[in-house]
Amino acid sequence: MTYRTIVAGTDGSETAGLAVDQAIDLAAAGDARLVIVTAFRQEHDRDANDRVPEDVRWMLTDRNAAEAHARRGREKATEIGVRDVVVQALEGDAAEMLIETADDFNADLIVV
């Protein structure tokens, strides 16, 4: 079966990395779009944020870590030859964001 759109979820763990690798292989073999999604929950620590210069506070967020996980997946996919890669870091529950992304992109396959 050929897939048009494959969604893979990652949280930076070793098992998630294996899932992303599998999704990359499937996307490369079938010239499919690959959507790599990661979810985060924003935690606010006002005391810590007050001690950090405002122009670099974004680096302390969970969003930054989530985006880094997704970017690593995109880099791997691009190296292997996947031409259509989308990455998303979404705030919310991981399972809900994965399902929502699959719906938004009309995914044929979700790899977790």
C-alpha positions as protocol buffer text, in pm:
chain_id: "A"
residue {
  index: 1
  type: MET
  ca { x: 0 y: 0 z: 0 }
}
residue {
  index: 2
  type: THR
  ca { x: 124 y: 348 z: -84 }
}
residue {
  index: 3
  type: TYR
  ca { x: 65 y: 629 z: 163 }
}
residue {
  index: 4
  type: ARG
  ca { x: 16 y: 991 z: 63 }
}
residue {
  index: 5
  type: THR
  ca { x: 58 y: 1143 z: 409 }
}
residue {
  index: 6
  type: ILE
  ca { x: 222 y: 991 z: 714 }
}
residue {
  index: 7
  type: VAL
  ca { x: 210 y: 1149 z: 1059 }
}
residue {
  index: 8
  type: ALA
  ca { x: 472 y: 1059 z: 1318 }
}
residue {
  index: 9
  type: GLY
  ca { x: 473 y: 1172 z: 1679 }
}
residue {
  index: 10
  type: THR
  ca { x: 789 y: 1236 z: 1876 }
}
residue {
  index: 11
  type: ASP
  ca { x: 879 y: 1340 z: 2227 }
}
residue {
  index: 12
  type: GLY
  ca { x: 1253 y: 1300 z: 2190 }
}
residue {
  index: 13
  type: SER
  ca { x: 1262 y: 955 z: 2351 }
}
residue {
  index: 14
  type: GLU
  ca { x: 1445 y: 660 z: 2199 }
}
residue {
  index: 15
  type: THR
  ca { x: 1123 y: 477 z: 2112 }
}
residue {
  index: 16
  type: ALA
  ca { x: 977 y: 788 z: 1951 }
}
residue {
  index: 17
  type: GLY
  ca { x: 1298 y: 819 z: 1750 }
}
residue {
  index: 18
  type: LEU
  ca { x: 1247 y: 466 z: 1621 }
}
residue {
  index: 19
  type: ALA
  ca { x: 891 y: 553 z: 1521 }
}
residue {
  index: 20
  type: VAL
  ca { x: 1008 y: 863 z: 1335 }
}
residue {
  index: 21
  type: ASP
  ca { x: 1278 y: 658 z: 1161 }
}
residue {
  index: 22
  type: GLN
  ca { x: 1014 y: 407 z: 1048 }
}
residue {
  index: 23
  type: ALA
  ca { x: 790 y: 687 z: 923 }
}
residue {
  index: 24
  type: ILE
  ca { x: 1084 y: 840 z: 735 }
}
residue {
  index: 25
  type: ASP
  ca { x: 1156 y: 509 z: 563 }
}
residue {
  index: 26
  type: LEU
  ca { x: 791 y: 469 z: 463 }
}
residue {
  index: 27
  type: ALA
  ca { x: 768 y: 826 z: 336 }
}
residue {
  index: 28
  type: ALA
  ca { x: 1089 y: 790 z: 136 }
}
residue {
  index: 29
  type: ALA
  ca { x: 980 y: 460 z: -19 }
}
residue {
  index: 30
  type: GLY
  ca { x: 643 y: 595 z: -127 }
}
residue {
  index: 31
  type: ASP
  ca { x: 727 y: 961 z: -192 }
}
residue {
  index: 32
  type: ALA
  ca { x: 475 y: 1055 z: 76 }
}
residue {
  index: 33
  type: ARG
  ca { x: 437 y: 1373 z: 275 }
}
residue {
  index: 34
  type: LEU
  ca { x: 576 y: 1329 z: 626 }
}
residue {
  index: 35
  type: VAL
  ca { x: 432 y: 1530 z: 912 }
}
residue {
  index: 36
  type: ILE
  ca { x: 633 y: 1516 z: 1233 }
}
residue {
  index: 37
  type: VAL
  ca { x: 441 y: 1641 z: 1534 }
}
residue {
  index: 38
  type: THR
  ca { x: 541 y: 1694 z: 1892 }
}
residue {
  index: 39
  type: ALA
  ca { x: 329 y: 1826 z: 2175 }
}
residue {
  index: 40
  type: PHE
  ca { x: 420 y: 2024 z: 2483 }
}
residue {
  index: 41
  type: ARG
  ca { x: 260 y: 2174 z: 2788 }
}
residue {
  index: 42
  type: GLN
  ca { x: 376 y: 2526 z: 2867 }
}
residue {
  index: 43
  type: GLU
  ca { x: 488 y: 2563 z: 3226 }
}
residue {
  index: 44
  type: HIS
  ca { x: 539 y: 2908 z: 3364 }
}
residue {
  index: 45
  type: ASP
  ca { x: 796 y: 2976 z: 3635 }
}
residue {
  index: 46
  type: ARG
  ca { x: 773 y: 3348 z: 3688 }
}
residue {
  index: 47
  type: ASP
  ca { x: 1066 y: 3363 z: 3931 }
}
residue {
  index: 48
  type: ALA
  ca { x: 1301 y: 3186 z: 3687 }
}
residue {
  index: 49
  type: ASN
  ca { x: 1176 y: 3391 z: 3393 }
}
residue {
  index: 50
  type: ASP
  ca { x: 1235 y: 3715 z: 3584 }
}
residue {
  index: 51
  type: ARG
  ca { x: 1604 y: 3628 z: 3626 }
}
residue {
  index: 52
  type: VAL
  ca { x: 1659 y: 3559 z: 3254 }
}
residue {
  index: 53
  type: PRO
  ca { x: 1695 y: 3838 z: 2995 }
}
residue {
  index: 54
  type: GLU
  ca { x: 1370 y: 3880 z: 2804 }
}
residue {
  index: 55
  type: ASP
  ca { x: 1530 y: 3831 z: 2460 }
}
residue {
  index: 56
  type: VAL
  ca { x: 1636 y: 3474 z: 2547 }
}
residue {
  index: 57
  type: ARG
  ca { x: 1340 y: 3361 z: 2759 }
}
residue {
  index: 58
  type: TRP
  ca { x: 1192 y: 3173 z: 2462 }
}
residue {
  index: 59
  type: MET
  ca { x: 1479 y: 2924 z: 2491 }
}
residue {
  index: 60
  type: LEU
  ca { x: 1354 y: 2811 z: 2832 }
}
residue {
  index: 61
  type: THR
  ca { x: 1013 y: 2707 z: 2709 }
}
residue {
  index: 62
  type: ASP
  ca { x: 888 y: 2357 z: 2653 }
}
residue {
  index: 63
  type: ARG
  ca { x: 796 y: 2476 z: 2304 }
}
residue {
  index: 64
  type: ASN
  ca { x: 1164 y: 2516 z: 2219 }
}
residue {
  index: 65
  type: ALA
  ca { x: 1244 y: 2160 z: 2325 }
}
residue {
  index: 66
  type: ALA
  ca { x: 946 y: 2026 z: 2133 }
}
residue {
  index: 67
  type: GLU
  ca { x: 1045 y: 2214 z: 1819 }
}
residue {
  index: 68
  type: ALA
  ca { x: 1399 y: 2077 z: 1848 }
}
residue {
  index: 69
  type: HIS
  ca { x: 1265 y: 1719 z: 1850 }
}
residue {
  index: 70
  type: ALA
  ca { x: 1061 y: 1782 z: 1538 }
}
residue {
  index: 71
  type: ARG
  ca { x: 1349 y: 1960 z: 1359 }
}
residue {
  index: 72
  type: ARG
  ca { x: 1579 y: 1663 z: 1420 }
}
residue {
  index: 73
  type: GLY
  ca { x: 1322 y: 1442 z: 1250 }
}
residue {
  index: 74
  type: ARG
  ca { x: 1300 y: 1680 z: 955 }
}
residue {
  index: 75
  type: GLU
  ca { x: 1679 y: 1684 z: 919 }
}
residue {
  index: 76
  type: LYS
  ca { x: 1692 y: 1302 z: 910 }
}
residue {
  index: 77
  type: ALA
  ca { x: 1407 y: 1285 z: 660 }
}
residue {
  index: 78
  type: THR
  ca { x: 1568 y: 1540 z: 432 }
}
residue {
  index: 79
  type: GLU
  ca { x: 1900 y: 1353 z: 442 }
}
residue {
  index: 80
  type: ILE
  ca { x: 1725 y: 1034 z: 334 }
}
residue {
  index: 81
  type: GLY
  ca { x: 1544 y: 1209 z: 53 }
}
residue {
  index: 82
  type: VAL
  ca { x: 1194 y: 1281 z: 178 }
}
residue {
  index: 83
  type: ARG
  ca { x: 1094 y: 1588 z: -21 }
}
residue {
  index: 84
  type: ASP
  ca { x: 778 y: 1696 z: 163 }
}
residue {
  index: 85
  type: VAL
  ca { x: 832 y: 1728 z: 538 }
}
residue {
  index: 86
  type: VAL
  ca { x: 618 y: 1934 z: 773 }
}
residue {
  index: 87
  type: VAL
  ca { x: 700 y: 1980 z: 1141 }
}
residue {
  index: 88
  type: GLN
  ca { x: 464 y: 2097 z: 1411 }
}
residue {
  index: 89
  type: ALA
  ca { x: 509 y: 2168 z: 1780 }
}
residue {
  index: 90
  type: LEU
  ca { x: 166 y: 2205 z: 1934 }
}
residue {
  index: 91
  type: GLU
  ca { x: 62 y: 2295 z: 2285 }
}
residue {
  index: 92
  type: GLY
  ca { x: -166 y: 2033 z: 2436 }
}
residue {
  index: 93
  type: ASP
  ca { x: -206 y: 1665 z: 2511 }
}
residue {
  index: 94
  type: ALA
  ca { x: 23 y: 1451 z: 2294 }
}
residue {
  index: 95
  type: ALA
  ca { x: -242 y: 1199 z: 2188 }
}
residue {
  index: 96
  type: GLU
  ca { x: -495 y: 1470 z: 2107 }
}
residue {
  index: 97
  type: MET
  ca { x: -242 y: 1672 z: 1906 }
}
residue {
  index: 98
  type: LEU
  ca { x: -139 y: 1361 z: 1712 }
}
residue {
  index: 99
  type: ILE
  ca { x: -498 y: 1278 z: 1620 }
}
residue {
  index: 100
  type: GLU
  ca { x: -578 y: 1642 z: 1540 }
}
residue {
  index: 101
  type: THR
  ca { x: -274 y: 1667 z: 1312 }
}
residue {
  index: 102
  type: ALA
  ca { x: -367 y: 1343 z: 1135 }
}
residue {
  index: 103
  type: ASP
  ca { x: -715 y: 1483 z: 1075 }
}
residue {
  index: 104
  type: ASP
  ca { x: -583 y: 1821 z: 959 }
}
residue {
  index: 105
  type: PHE
  ca { x: -351 y: 1659 z: 704 }
}
residue {
  index: 106
  type: ASN
  ca { x: -585 y: 1375 z: 602 }
}
residue {
  index: 107
  type: ALA
  ca { x: -316 y: 1126 z: 702 }
}
residue {
  index: 108
  type: ASP
  ca { x: -325 y: 772 z: 570 }
}
residue {
  index: 109
  type: LEU
  ca { x: -102 y: 646 z: 852 }
}
residue {
  index: 110
  type: ILE
  ca { x: -2 y: 746 z: 1205 }
}
residue {
  index: 111
  type: VAL
  ca { x: 327 y: 610 z: 1334 }
}
residue {
  index: 112
  type: VAL
  ca { x: 391 y: 620 z: 1710 }
}
